[in-house]
């Protein structure tokens, strides 16, 4: 069970979901698959976010079944049995006894009994809520059970007649974070900010991008993050213009900017921070000019984050500031309205200004409702990450701008009073960065 989310909160999540699906439904969800890396080596197991959200159970080869109103118990967990020999090799298991004692299951059975017991559990339920297109073997197993149930209809067995995709219901529930979740994400953000600070302090011409990646990982892990929330991006020089760069193998050169997009994952919750800084501790005049435009755009976007505001509002604000900045610096020509209406800014800013953040770095939740951008609500967490990227081979701009890539990203929670920046501990002004790096 999670040390940071209480057993009662996990129980409350299951109850909310069961209320949402209705008394005639069943929720069925398998654990993540434990993938092999190569031969006898496996990737470190990371539980499926929906599964962990509902249970806090971090083992593979498990299935949860939620049955609203069932007299014998609404929460059934299938899992691996205790096995002394396997535990010696691969670690302790909860087993059915531990699933009940430590994870709040009303009943628990070994996973090998799943197909035997599912027909009894699903009989009389009119619909199931389960994933689709994620776990082919499990979905085939579940389909076989449902076909068998329907074959017994002449014997009076009522079988489910609808398969609802679970994500549609659960994603909306996960979108609004509880106070405990926000506190956990604040801790993940603080740890990640310290990683960025450490990387800035140790950056210097002659070091390699992977050395800075190692410093990030050192800070994440020593403070309790099991791993990065995603593959860390450490792009110096022209590599900063590659949005999803992660080769991280170039030597930092004097005069380079370094763009780091990295965050730790703490108890299945992600942080996501981007900072851009000079390898030698001092921004050049062109670097500083573009950087100040991106920072102004980010601050304008963050100001738009408030309950009731449109999801689109931060993006629109950032685009206007970036467009005006590109005009002021001579990288584009025309009026700001023309630049925006014709999409001319996309030469230098080709992505959105943010995404939902939570258990997944690109977290669940729709961005539109009924064809309109959804309003922000207290408890939502999003990133705000404008940038400018001038291709190194763009001969239409003055050479001083070519090859400069800048992005600034923070994690922001919507509050009743407006917003709170979770990642504020990571320096982002020119003055603060240069002072930290000793270049001021």
Helices and strands as residue ranges (DSSP letters): H 7-21, E 25-30, E 36-38, E 41-42, H 49-55, E 63-67, E 75-79, H 84-90, H 95-103, E 107-110, G 111-113, H 114-122, E 127-130, H 136-151, G 153-155, E 162-165, H 166-175, H 179-202, H 209-222, E 227-228, E 233-236, G 237-241, E 257-262, E 264-266, E 269-270, E 273-278, H 285-303, H 313-328, H 336-341, G 344-347, E 368-369, E 372-373, E 381-384, E 387-389, G 399-401, E 405-407, E 410-415, E 418-421, H 430-437
